[in-house]
Amino acid sequence: MSLLAQPRLTLITRHADTEMSRIHDVVEHKVLVDGRADVEEVLSRLMLSKEPRTPKTLDLIGHSTPGTSLLQLGDWVIDASSSTVTSFFRGLADHDVLPRLGVHAVRLLGCKTTETAQARATICRLSDILGLEVYGTTGLLYSAHYNANGFSGDWKFLLVGSSDIRRAVAGDNDVRADIDPRWLDVDALPAVALHETRPSCPRRIANDRAARNILRLIRRDEGAQMPGLLAMPAFEIALPSAKAGFYHLAQIILDGHFLRVYPDASSRTGILYPVAQPQTLRSLVDALPAAS
């Protein structure tokens, strides 16, 4: 039976420790990959196949990276803060590759691939790009979680989808919002040297032009404090200050629908400003260079 006729299209990292080798042995219908180029080659080959398609998930099975819990296939780390990663998935979306193969969801199957803010942001960003549900895991995965057909349905309770993550971030819409009268004046924000701060999410660096383009999208007179909203940031943007080598920091949260700043220092409640065009903001952020 062809891969396209399976309920799961399973791609597994070829880089194998003892447990991953057991997974190789257990799963019968699979393709081993060494990185992004192999994934691209497999999908391209399947697109040319005349075999009938059935509805399926795209299951990417690999290790998760220490500290960030991002899925790694061979030498490829699936990290949405990398423009090369987002460009790859955007290319799949632009050519409608996954739906044409019958794929209705993508699953990042490694140990605890929803554990960190960076991993959860990656899941949501990939979902935005692909227009599909993307899943990660809440626990450690072993060969016992797999059978000949791939990831066993008996363990689906270990999966968390991008929709679940967004709901958890947004809460139940009963978070109290306290209007903050302050206009978003970037120059009034604390200025910091980047080497003295450690971001909790991927950081991007904006030049003066990029900063102006970003701020044009912010409704700067509609700020509010939401003490109960503990939303994880997808990105932190470093906006240039008047002092050379120093930056003002802002966070992109809730899929680009809000910009959060901390004018009273990061230990205090942040102020959220709504974004007029979230998709445009995400595109601008994707084009910014990552902090070294």
Backbone as CSV, one residue per row, in Angstrom:
resi,resn,N_x,N_y,N_z,CA_x,CA_y,CA_z,C_x,C_y,C_z
1,MET,0.848,-1.191,0.000,0.000,0.000,0.000,0.883,1.240,0.000
2,SER,0.535,2.241,-0.820,1.377,3.421,-0.948,1.268,4.325,0.276
3,LEU,2.246,5.215,0.428,2.218,6.166,1.533,0.976,7.045,1.480
4,LEU,0.532,7.405,0.280,-0.607,8.300,0.145,-1.915,7.654,0.568
5,ALA,-1.947,6.332,0.640,-3.161,5.631,1.053,-3.230,5.437,2.564
6,GLN,-2.168,5.830,3.282,-2.125,5.652,4.726,-2.853,6.798,5.439
7,PRO,-3.333,6.558,6.660,-3.950,7.641,7.437,-2.923,8.599,8.046
8,ARG,-1.643,8.216,7.949,-0.558,9.073,8.426,0.573,9.037,7.401
9,LEU,1.073,10.209,7.062,2.293,10.298,6.267,3.413,10.551,7.266
10,THR,4.206,9.533,7.533,5.160,9.561,8.635,6.583,9.748,8.120
11,LEU,7.200,10.863,8.525,8.605,11.140,8.213,9.369,11.137,9.530
12,ILE,10.425,10.319,9.599,11.169,10.146,10.844,12.624,10.542,10.631
13,THR,13.182,11.239,11.612,14.592,11.593,11.529,15.446,10.328,11.414
14,ARG,16.438,10.393,10.549,17.344,9.258,10.399,18.347,9.213,11.554
15,HIS,18.591,10.366,12.191,19.538,10.420,13.307,18.925,9.688,14.490
16,ALA,19.465,8.561,14.864,18.790,7.678,15.812,19.669,7.319,17.000
17,ASP,19.128,7.587,18.194,19.680,6.978,19.391,18.957,5.636,19.577
18,THR,19.153,5.014,20.718,18.565,3.686,20.923,17.048,3.707,20.797
19,GLU,16.403,4.687,21.427,14.936,4.731,21.414,14.412,5.074,20.022
20,MET,15.077,5.987,19.328,14.637,6.327,17.977,14.822,5.140,17.033
21,SER,15.861,4.356,17.248,16.054,3.145,16.438,14.906,2.172,16.639
22,ARG,14.403,2.093,17.864,13.248,1.227,18.126,12.016,1.742,17.375
23,ILE,11.856,3.057,17.329,10.725,3.634,16.589,10.861,3.300,15.106
24,HIS,12.093,3.405,14.575,12.337,2.998,13.187,11.837,1.570,12.951
25,ASP,12.128,0.697,13.895,11.777,-0.712,13.728,10.277,-0.959,13.848
26,VAL,9.605,-0.191,14.710,8.181,-0.417,14.969,7.318,0.066,13.808
27,VAL,7.613,1.260,13.291,6.753,1.878,12.276,7.091,1.290,10.905
28,GLU,6.109,0.743,10.234,6.352,0.105,8.938,6.256,1.090,7.770
29,HIS,5.256,1.930,7.770,5.026,2.843,6.650,5.642,4.196,7.001
30,LYS,6.841,4.437,6.525,7.591,5.619,6.946,8.615,5.984,5.882
31,VAL,9.157,7.207,6.025,10.318,7.632,5.245,11.310,8.242,6.229
32,LEU,12.570,7.849,6.133,13.608,8.420,6.976,14.209,9.644,6.287
33,VAL,14.396,10.711,7.051,14.889,11.967,6.476,16.057,12.494,7.301
34,ASP,16.945,13.201,6.622,18.104,13.799,7.280,17.956,15.294,7.495
35,GLY,16.903,15.911,6.951,16.748,17.344,7.102,15.713,17.899,6.144
36,ARG,15.711,19.213,6.009,14.699,19.903,5.214,14.715,19.457,3.757
37,ALA,15.910,19.275,3.182,15.997,18.887,1.779,15.321,17.542,1.542
38,ASP,15.482,16.607,2.475,14.835,15.303,2.325,13.316,15.426,2.422
39,VAL,12.844,16.267,3.344,11.400,16.474,3.474,10.840,17.035,2.172
40,GLU,11.533,18.012,1.621,11.092,18.614,0.362,11.067,17.578,-0.766
41,GLU,12.096,16.733,-0.816,12.177,15.726,-1.870,11.029,14.722,-1.751
42,VAL,10.718,14.294,-0.528,9.634,13.336,-0.327,8.302,13.926,-0.768
43,LEU,8.025,15.153,-0.345,6.746,15.775,-0.690,6.642,16.017,-2.195
44,SER,7.757,16.414,-2.809,7.749,16.638,-4.260,7.474,15.343,-5.007
45,ARG,8.103,14.257,-4.551,7.910,12.958,-5.206,6.461,12.487,-5.074
46,LEU,5.888,12.686,-3.889,4.506,12.264,-3.673,3.533,13.104,-4.501
47,MET,3.872,14.373,-4.725,3.007,15.217,-5.546,2.906,14.697,-6.974
48,LEU,3.960,14.019,-7.450,3.964,13.499,-8.810,3.275,12.144,-8.922
49,SER,2.997,11.537,-7.785,2.394,10.210,-7.789,0.945,10.269,-8.266
50,LYS,0.534,9.241,-8.981,-0.849,9.126,-9.446,-1.699,8.282,-8.488
51,GLU,-1.099,7.854,-7.378,-1.830,7.040,-6.418,-2.969,7.857,-5.791
52,PRO,-4.089,7.212,-5.451,-5.198,7.933,-4.813,-4.801,8.445,-3.430
53,ARG,-5.336,9.602,-3.070,-5.064,10.211,-1.766,-6.184,9.895,-0.785
54,THR,-5.823,9.662,0.469,-6.810,9.542,1.535,-6.511,10.618,2.579
55,PRO,-7.504,11.024,3.375,-7.245,12.014,4.427,-6.199,11.492,5.403
56,LYS,-5.276,12.369,5.792,-4.162,11.921,6.618,-3.563,13.075,7.400
57,THR,-2.762,12.726,8.390,-1.914,13.701,9.079,-0.495,13.574,8.541
58,LEU,0.241,14.662,8.578,1.674,14.632,8.307,2.366,14.563,9.653
59,ASP,2.950,13.416,9.951,3.607,13.184,11.240,5.117,13.303,11.067
60,LEU,5.692,14.300,11.720,7.136,14.508,11.694,7.686,14.036,13.034
61,ILE,8.489,12.986,13.006,8.971,12.351,14.229,10.465,12.593,14.363
62,GLY,10.847,13.187,15.476,12.262,13.461,15.694,12.556,13.727,17.149
63,HIS,13.745,14.224,17.393,14.144,14.629,18.733,13.675,16.055,18.980
64,SER,13.576,16.453,20.244,13.323,17.855,20.565,14.604,18.467,21.116
65,THR,14.800,19.742,20.817,16.048,20.406,21.179,16.061,20.753,22.665
66,PRO,17.199,20.577,23.343,17.279,20.924,24.771,17.022,22.419,24.990
67,GLY,16.220,22.722,25.989,15.990,24.112,26.349,14.859,24.785,25.603
68,THR,14.648,24.427,24.333,13.607,25.080,23.537,12.490,24.140,23.115
69,SER,12.718,22.842,23.193,11.706,21.826,22.852,11.200,21.939,21.418
70,LEU,12.040,22.380,20.510,11.694,22.456,19.098,11.991,21.118,18.433
71,LEU,11.156,20.736,17.476,11.366,19.459,16.811,12.565,19.544,15.870
72,GLN,13.411,18.510,15.896,14.582,18.446,15.028,14.538,17.174,14.191
73,LEU,14.621,17.358,12.877,14.706,16.246,11.933,16.086,16.289,11.296
74,GLY,16.943,15.365,11.651,18.306,15.411,11.146,18.980,16.703,11.593
75,ASP,19.435,17.493,10.618,20.103,18.754,10.954,19.151,19.945,10.870
76,TRP,17.853,19.689,10.744,16.866,20.751,10.561,16.035,20.931,11.821
77,VAL,16.134,22.125,12.417,15.323,22.470,13.582,14.132,23.290,13.104
78,ILE,12.934,22.840,13.420,11.723,23.528,12.979,11.413,24.633,13.981
79,ASP,11.874,25.821,13.657,11.794,26.992,14.533,11.219,28.148,13.720
80,ALA,10.034,28.595,14.076,9.355,29.634,13.293,10.013,30.995,13.429
81,SER,10.996,31.152,14.316,11.734,32.412,14.354,12.779,32.481,13.246
82,SER,12.993,31.362,12.541,13.924,31.315,11.413,13.173,31.602,10.114
83,SER,13.638,32.592,9.375,12.969,32.947,8.118,13.082,31.824,7.089
84,THR,14.139,31.023,7.148,14.253,29.906,6.199,13.207,28.831,6.487
85,VAL,12.888,28.646,7.770,11.841,27.683,8.133,10.478,28.179,7.674
86,THR,10.158,29.425,7.997,8.846,29.941,7.593,8.727,30.021,6.077
87,SER,9.823,30.310,5.384,9.780,30.352,3.924,9.464,28.982,3.344
88,PHE,10.029,27.928,3.942,9.746,26.572,3.464,8.260,26.248,3.593
89,PHE,7.700,26.523,4.768,6.287,26.190,4.974,5.377,27.126,4.178
90,ARG,5.798,28.358,3.991,5.003,29.264,3.160,4.985,28.776,1.709
91,GLY,6.100,28.208,1.266,6.137,27.636,-0.078,5.165,26.481,-0.213
92,LEU,5.066,25.638,0.819,4.083,24.550,0.796,2.668,25.112,0.710
93,ALA,2.416,26.166,1.490,1.073,26.751,1.491,0.749,27.412,0.157
94,ASP,1.727,28.120,-0.409,1.480,28.837,-1.670,1.116,27.888,-2.801
95,HIS,1.668,26.670,-2.758,1.395,25.690,-3.816,0.377,24.631,-3.383
96,ASP,-0.246,24.871,-2.214,-1.326,23.989,-1.746,-0.868,22.531,-1.668
97,VAL,0.403,22.335,-1.284,0.990,20.995,-1.324,0.285,20.029,-0.374
98,LEU,0.147,20.407,0.889,-0.368,19.449,1.867,-1.831,19.074,1.606
99,PRO,-2.724,20.024,1.356,-4.106,19.608,1.033,-4.174,18.721,-0.207
100,ARG,-3.321,18.981,-1.180,-3.335,18.156,-2.398,-2.853,16.732,-2.122
101,LEU,-2.107,16.545,-1.060,-1.682,15.205,-0.650,-2.676,14.562,0.315
102,GLY,-3.733,15.282,0.649,-4.728,14.767,1.579,-4.447,15.098,3.035
103,VAL,-3.410,15.915,3.296,-3.020,16.227,4.673,-3.950,17.288,5.251
104,HIS,-4.548,16.987,6.403,-5.440,17.935,7.068,-4.866,18.461,8.383
105,ALA,-3.737,17.915,8.829,-3.105,18.380,10.063,-1.642,17.942,10.061
106,VAL,-0.819,18.706,10.785,0.600,18.392,10.936,0.869,18.139,12.412
107,ARG,1.651,17.086,12.710,1.943,16.748,14.100,3.458,16.695,14.306
108,LEU,3.938,17.482,15.248,5.367,17.540,15.579,5.601,16.588,16.744
109,LEU,6.043,15.387,16.427,6.106,14.308,17.401,7.525,14.124,17.920
110,GLY,7.803,14.831,18.976,9.037,14.699,19.725,8.681,14.864,21.187
111,CYS,9.642,14.809,22.054,9.352,14.918,23.480,8.981,16.347,23.859
112,LYS,7.782,16.527,24.392,7.328,17.797,24.972,7.495,18.971,24.006
113,THR,6.995,18.833,22.784,7.174,19.896,21.792,6.203,21.063,21.965
114,THR,5.467,21.072,23.100,4.695,22.268,23.471,5.186,22.852,24.794
115,GLU,6.353,22.434,25.251,6.758,22.779,26.620,7.166,24.238,26.779
116,THR,7.796,24.838,25.772,8.316,26.197,25.915,7.498,27.183,25.096
117,ALA,7.639,28.469,25.458,6.951,29.523,24.712,7.392,29.528,23.251
118,GLN,8.673,29.304,23.014,9.183,29.298,21.641,8.585,28.143,20.840
119,ALA,8.453,26.988,21.475,7.869,25.835,20.780,6.393,26.075,20.481
120,ARG,5.662,26.629,21.445,4.235,26.897,21.228,4.038,27.975,20.172
121,ALA,4.895,28.984,20.191,4.802,30.027,19.167,5.059,29.450,17.778
122,THR,5.998,28.518,17.691,6.274,27.863,16.407,5.053,27.095,15.917
123,ILE,4.399,26.361,16.798,3.212,25.600,16.417,2.125,26.528,15.873
124,CYS,1.877,27.617,16.574,0.833,28.553,16.133,1.226,29.246,14.836
125,ARG,2.491,29.587,14.688,2.936,30.279,13.462,2.814,29.350,12.254
126,LEU,3.205,28.093,12.410,3.066,27.145,11.302,1.596,26.951,10.937
127,SER,0.740,26.913,11.941,-0.688,26.791,11.677,-1.202,27.989,10.881
128,ASP,-0.743,29.183,11.248,-1.140,30.389,10.517,-0.709,30.308,9.052
129,ILE,0.521,29.875,8.838,1.065,29.832,7.476,0.350,28.775,6.639
130,LEU,0.170,27.591,7.209,-0.374,26.470,6.447,-1.901,26.496,6.352
131,GLY,-2.536,27.183,7.288,-3.989,27.138,7.334,-4.510,25.794,7.792
132,LEU,-3.688,25.059,8.555,-4.045,23.740,9.066,-3.817,23.702,10.568
133,GLU,-4.442,22.737,11.233,-4.145,22.521,12.643,-2.757,21.881,12.758
134,VAL,-1.958,22.385,13.685,-0.631,21.834,13.956,-0.596,21.405,15.423
135,TYR,-0.082,20.212,15.674,-0.072,19.648,17.017,1.355,19.479,17.531
136,GLY,1.484,19.619,18.842,2.706,19.255,19.540,2.353,18.303,20.672
137,THR,3.332,17.965,21.487,3.127,16.963,22.536,3.394,17.548,23.916
138,THR,2.747,16.959,24.916,2.918,17.422,26.293,3.808,16.506,27.117
139,GLY,4.185,15.356,26.596,4.973,14.412,27.388,6.135,13.836,26.613
140,LEU,6.865,12.948,27.270,7.956,12.238,26.625,7.383,11.149,25.724
141,LEU,7.974,10.974,24.559,7.515,9.944,23.634,8.571,8.840,23.507
142,TYR,8.081,7.600,23.473,8.946,6.439,23.348,8.402,5.535,22.251
143,SER,9.123,4.480,21.986,8.674,3.539,20.962,7.328,2.916,21.320
144,ALA,7.000,2.862,22.628,5.716,2.296,23.058,4.526,3.131,22.584
145,HIS,4.774,4.374,22.183,3.688,5.235,21.715,3.386,5.022,20.229
146,TYR,4.097,4.087,19.594,3.948,3.875,18.159,3.573,2.428,17.878
147,ASN,2.932,2.227,16.734,2.692,0.878,16.229,3.072,0.846,14.752
148,ALA,2.725,-0.202,14.055,3.159,-0.341,12.669,2.674,0.798,11.782
149,ASN,1.541,1.400,12.159,0.972,2.481,11.348,1.445,3.861,11.752
150,GLY,2.298,3.940,12.774,2.786,5.243,13.216,2.352,5.555,14.629
151,PHE,2.140,6.844,14.919,1.749,7.261,16.268,0.387,6.658,16.608
152,SER,0.299,5.997,17.743,-0.906,5.270,18.111,-1.989,6.214,18.614
153,GLY,-3.223,5.976,18.154,-4.355,6.779,18.605,-4.630,6.636,20.086
154,ASP,-4.111,5.585,20.727,-4.306,5.409,22.170,-3.644,6.519,22.969
155,TRP,-2.708,7.228,22.334,-1.936,8.254,23.045,-2.261,9.667,22.567
156,LYS,-3.403,9.833,21.901,-3.719,11.156,21.350,-3.942,12.205,22.433
157,PHE,-4.184,11.768,23.679,-4.342,12.732,24.766,-3.044,13.483,25.065
158,LEU,-1.927,12.997,24.531,-0.650,13.693,24.703,-0.487,14.841,23.699
159,LEU,-1.426,14.990,22.772,-1.313,16.009,21.731,-2.058,17.273,22.131
160,VAL,-1.460,18.408,21.807,-2.092,19.718,21.999,-2.019,20.457,20.676
161,GLY,-3.167,20.943,20.219,-3.218,21.612,18.927,-3.025,23.114,19.022
162,SER,-2.767,23.713,17.872,-2.589,25.169,17.818,-3.839,25.893,18.298
163,SER,-5.012,25.359,18.012,-6.259,25.986,18.494,-6.321,25.950,20.014
164,ASP,-5.887,24.839,20.613,-5.868,24.738,22.079,-4.915,25.764,22.680
165,ILE,-3.756,25.937,22.052,-2.772,26.888,22.560,-3.321,28.301,22.490
166,ARG,-3.978,28.639,21.391,-4.533,29.989,21.267,-5.608,30.227,22.325
167,ARG,-6.442,29.225,22.567,-7.483,29.396,23.587,-6.870,29.560,24.972
168,ALA,-5.821,28.804,25.240,-5.168,28.914,26.543,-4.541,30.289,26.723
169,VAL,-3.992,30.825,25.640,-3.378,32.150,25.700,-4.433,33.214,25.912
170,ALA,-5.515,33.115,25.152,-6.546,34.154,25.203,-7.433,34.028,26.425
171,GLY,-7.441,32.853,27.076,-8.316,32.649,28.215,-9.750,32.496,27.759
172,ASP,-10.652,32.759,28.628,-12.080,32.604,28.343,-12.751,33.924,28.031
173,ASN,-11.967,34.907,27.596,-12.487,36.221,27.228,-13.117,36.967,28.397
174,ASP,-12.819,36.532,29.641,-13.348,37.258,30.789,-12.217,37.896,31.594
175,VAL,-11.039,38.057,30.956,-9.937,38.750,31.593,-10.270,40.233,31.678
176,ARG,-10.105,40.808,32.840,-10.452,42.219,33.029,-9.495,43.116,32.265
177,ALA,-10.029,44.074,31.531,-9.217,45.046,30.794,-9.383,46.412,31.430
178,ASP,-8.271,46.982,31.882,-8.275,48.325,32.456,-7.669,49.280,31.441
179,ILE,-8.471,50.202,30.947,-7.998,51.152,29.951,-6.832,51.945,30.507
180,ASP,-5.778,52.032,29.723,-4.615,52.834,30.100,-4.560,54.035,29.162
181,PRO,-4.611,55.244,29.705,-4.726,56.431,28.851,-3.449,56.802,28.114
182,ARG,-2.350,56.132,28.407,-1.071,56.560,27.820,-0.983,56.219,26.332
183,TRP,-0.671,57.223,25.544,-0.340,57.036,24.132,0.937,56.212,24.052
184,LEU,1.023,55.335,23.076,2.237,54.537,22.920,3.359,55.424,22.382
185,ASP,4.173,55.922,23.302,5.330,56.740,22.950,6.570,55.867,23.140
186,VAL,7.112,55.383,22.041,8.230,54.452,22.121,9.415,55.077,22.837
187,ASP,9.654,56.351,22.611,10.804,57.004,23.244,10.678,57.054,24.761
188,ALA,9.463,56.902,25.278,9.271,56.924,26.727,9.481,55.559,27.365
189,LEU,9.645,54.519,26.546,9.890,53.191,27.089,11.327,53.079,27.592
190,PRO,11.579,52.175,28.546,12.965,51.971,29.000,13.872,51.588,27.832
191,ALA,15.075,52.124,27.828,16.071,51.783,26.808,17.103,50.854,27.437
192,VAL,17.383,49.749,26.759,18.281,48.749,27.320,19.320,48.345,26.290
193,ALA,20.454,47.858,26.792,21.459,47.239,25.929,21.104,45.758,25.803
194,LEU,21.044,45.267,24.585,20.532,43.914,24.357,21.364,42.845,25.046
195,HIS,22.674,43.058,25.138,23.513,42.031,25.751,23.274,41.914,27.249
196,GLU,22.548,42.881,27.824,22.281,42.842,29.258,20.924,42.220,29.583
197,THR,20.181,41.841,28.575,18.853,41.260,28.799,18.762,39.912,28.113
198,ARG,17.940,39.048,28.663,17.744,37.716,28.098,16.266,37.568,27.721
199,PRO,15.946,37.465,26.444,14.540,37.380,26.044,13.936,36.025,26.387
200,SER,12.626,36.001,26.584,11.910,34.752,26.858,11.356,34.130,25.585
201,CYS,11.661,34.732,24.441,11.152,34.270,23.151,12.122,34.760,22.083
202,PRO,11.962,34.346,20.841,12.859,34.839,19.786,12.838,36.365,19.691
203,ARG,14.016,36.953,19.519,14.140,38.417,19.447,14.541,38.832,18.046
204,ARG,13.873,39.855,17.527,14.181,40.420,16.225,14.604,41.879,16.387
205,ILE,15.499,42.321,15.510,16.044,43.676,15.586,15.466,44.521,14.458
206,ALA,14.857,45.649,14.811,14.282,46.554,13.814,15.191,47.761,13.627
207,ASN,15.366,48.198,12.377,16.021,49.473,12.127,14.965,50.576,12.164
208,ASP,15.389,51.817,11.931,14.454,52.937,12.044,13.275,52.794,11.086
209,ARG,13.555,52.381,9.849,12.479,52.265,8.864,11.501,51.173,9.244
210,ALA,12.022,50.019,9.648,11.141,48.919,10.047,10.310,49.302,11.259
211,ALA,10.927,50.005,12.204,10.197,50.432,13.402,9.034,51.346,13.024
212,ARG,9.263,52.269,12.105,8.176,53.160,11.670,7.051,52.364,11.020
213,ASN,7.399,51.395,10.185,6.376,50.589,9.518,5.565,49.772,10.521
214,ILE,6.236,49.262,11.545,5.540,48.498,12.585,4.592,49.399,13.371
215,LEU,5.080,50.552,13.767,4.271,51.441,14.608,3.070,51.999,13.865
216,ARG,3.144,52.072,12.545,1.985,52.534,11.774,0.799,51.581,11.896
217,LEU,1.081,50.322,12.247,0.027,49.317,12.340,-0.612,49.258,13.726
218,ILE,-0.060,49.982,14.692,-0.514,49.908,16.078,-1.532,51.012,16.362
219,ARG,-2.628,50.638,17.005,-3.594,51.654,17.447,-3.085,52.197,18.784
220,ARG,-2.301,53.263,18.686,-1.458,53.710,19.802,-2.211,54.472,20.890
221,ASP,-3.491,54.742,20.658,-4.291,55.433,21.674,-5.331,54.506,22.301
222,GLU,-5.173,53.175,22.121,-6.150,52.216,22.641,-5.497,51.212,23.584
223,GLY,-4.575,51.672,24.406,-3.869,50.789,25.324,-4.738,50.326,26.478
224,ALA,-4.444,49.128,26.974,-5.160,48.584,28.129,-4.243,47.654,28.895
225,GLN,-4.433,47.626,30.210,-3.754,46.653,31.049,-4.699,45.483,31.295
226,MET,-4.167,44.266,31.168,-4.968,43.058,31.396,-4.196,42.167,32.358
227,PRO,-4.330,42.418,33.659,-3.511,41.685,34.637,-3.666,40.177,34.579
228,GLY,-4.831,39.677,34.162,-5.042,38.233,34.130,-4.596,37.563,32.859
229,LEU,-4.137,38.337,31.882,-3.745,37.770,30.598,-2.237,37.504,30.595
230,LEU,-1.867,36.263,30.826,-0.451,35.892,30.880,-0.042,35.299,29.546
231,ALA,-0.241,36.067,28.489,-0.013,35.552,27.137,1.474,35.452,26.851
232,MET,1.867,34.326,26.274,3.255,34.128,25.898,3.542,34.911,24.621
233,PRO,4.653,35.613,24.557,4.996,36.343,23.333,5.530,35.408,22.257
234,ALA,5.178,35.697,21.012,5.745,34.952,19.891,7.120,35.497,19.542
235,PHE,7.267,36.813,19.628,8.531,37.473,19.323,8.698,38.689,20.223
236,GLU,9.948,39.060,20.441,10.276,40.333,21.053,10.963,41.189,19.994
237,ILE,10.499,42.415,19.849,11.053,43.323,18.859,11.897,44.372,19.566
238,ALA,13.136,44.518,19.124,14.019,45.562,19.642,13.933,46.759,18.707
239,LEU,13.342,47.852,19.215,13.163,49.080,18.439,14.276,50.043,18.781
240,PRO,14.924,50.656,17.804,16.086,51.506,18.092,15.711,52.728,18.922
241,SER,16.601,53.088,19.834,16.395,54.287,20.653,17.331,55.393,20.175
242,ALA,17.158,56.574,20.761,18.008,57.712,20.395,19.435,57.526,20.898
243,LYS,19.624,56.639,21.863,20.950,56.380,22.423,21.580,55.223,21.668
244,ALA,22.728,55.453,21.083,23.383,54.439,20.252,23.611,53.145,21.041
245,GLY,23.255,52.027,20.429,23.468,50.729,21.046,22.392,50.314,22.027
246,PHE,21.375,51.148,22.215,20.286,50.829,23.138,18.980,50.698,22.360
247,TYR,18.049,49.910,22.930,16.803,49.609,22.239,15.625,49.654,23.210
248,HIS,14.452,49.915,22.641,13.186,49.791,23.365,12.564,48.451,22.970
249,LEU,12.071,47.705,23.958,11.576,46.361,23.700,10.050,46.317,23.675
250,ALA,9.524,45.554,22.737,8.078,45.333,22.634,7.851,43.872,22.282
251,GLN,6.724,43.331,22.689,6.407,41.921,22.447,5.210,41.792,21.510
252,ILE,5.293,40.813,20.627,4.182,40.473,19.747,3.450,39.285,20.370
253,ILE,2.156,39.441,20.665,1.417,38.363,21.306,0.104,38.107,20.565
254,LEU,-0.510,36.977,20.904,-1.804,36.572,20.356,-1.814,36.643,18.840
255,ASP,-0.829,35.955,18.235,-0.748,35.837,16.777,-0.665,37.189,16.079
256,GLY,-0.033,38.163,16.733,0.150,39.463,16.103,-1.022,40.403,16.258
257,HIS,-2.002,40.051,17.062,-3.149,40.932,17.254,-2.880,42.037,18.277
258,PHE,-1.820,41.848,19.091,-1.493,42.870,20.082,0.014,43.057,20.184
259,LEU,0.397,44.296,20.501,1.773,44.642,20.854,1.769,44.957,22.345
260,ARG,2.689,44.353,23.084,2.751,44.577,24.529,4.059,45.257,24.891
261,VAL,3.979,46.287,25.713,5.160,47.006,26.183,5.089,47.143,27.697
262,TYR,6.244,47.437,28.282,6.340,47.580,29.728,6.967,48.944,30.060
263,PRO,6.170,49.998,30.008,6.735,51.330,30.263,7.195,51.534,31.703
264,ASP,6.672,50.712,32.630,7.023,50.855,34.043,7.978,49.767,34.507
265,ALA,8.746,49.201,33.568,9.709,48.120,33.808,8.996,46.780,33.722
266,SER,9.748,45.757,33.345,9.169,44.464,33.001,8.522,43.754,34.179
267,SER,8.809,44.177,35.409,8.215,43.513,36.563,6.775,43.948,36.799
268,ARG,6.334,44.996,36.121,4.975,45.501,36.264,4.081,44.956,35.158
269,THR,2.773,45.211,35.277,1.830,44.764,34.254,2.092,45.495,32.946
270,GLY,2.109,44.759,31.861,2.329,45.371,30.566,1.075,46.048,30.039
271,ILE,1.261,46.880,29.031,0.154,47.542,28.350,0.038,46.944,26.954
272,LEU,-1.175,46.544,26.577,-1.433,45.960,25.269,-2.062,46.998,24.359
273,TYR,-1.553,47.066,23.130,-2.110,47.947,22.109,-2.553,47.071,20.935
274,PRO,-3.794,47.231,20.477,-4.268,46.410,19.365,-3.563,46.745,18.061
275,VAL,-3.441,45.733,17.213,-2.787,45.867,15.913,-3.868,45.915,14.835
276,ALA,-3.786,46.903,13.957,-4.803,47.086,12.926,-4.726,45.998,11.864
277,GLN,-3.509,45.550,11.533,-3.332,44.561,10.470,-2.357,43.480,10.957
278,PRO,-2.857,42.488,11.715,-1.962,41.466,12.287,-1.139,40.719,11.250
279,GLN,-1.739,40.378,10.109,-1.000,39.620,9.107,0.153,40.441,8.550
280,THR,-0.083,41.731,8.320,0.995,42.607,7.834,2.097,42.714,8.874
281,LEU,1.701,42.824,10.148,2.702,42.889,11.213,3.546,41.618,11.236
282,ARG,2.915,40.468,11.112,3.675,39.210,11.131,4.642,39.144,9.956
283,SER,4.229,39.651,8.812,5.122,39.669,7.637,6.318,40.572,7.878
284,LEU,6.083,41.731,8.490,7.186,42.646,8.790,8.165,42.009,9.775
285,VAL,7.622,41.332,10.789,8.476,40.706,11.797,9.288,39.565,11.177
286,ASP,8.667,38.795,10.294,9.383,37.700,9.626,10.589,38.203,8.847
287,ALA,10.506,39.438,8.351,11.592,39.990,7.513,12.718,40.585,8.351
288,LEU,12.526,40.721,9.655,13.559,41.326,10.498,14.666,40.326,10.810
289,PRO,15.895,40.796,10.954,16.980,39.890,11.330,16.871,39.458,12.775
290,ALA,17.257,38.237,13.053,17.251,37.732,14.419,18.439,38.278,15.184
291,ALA,18.259,38.467,16.478,19.355,38.910,17.329,20.409,37.827,17.389
292,SER,21.664,38.217,17.372,22.748,37.241,17.421,23.013,36.803,18.843
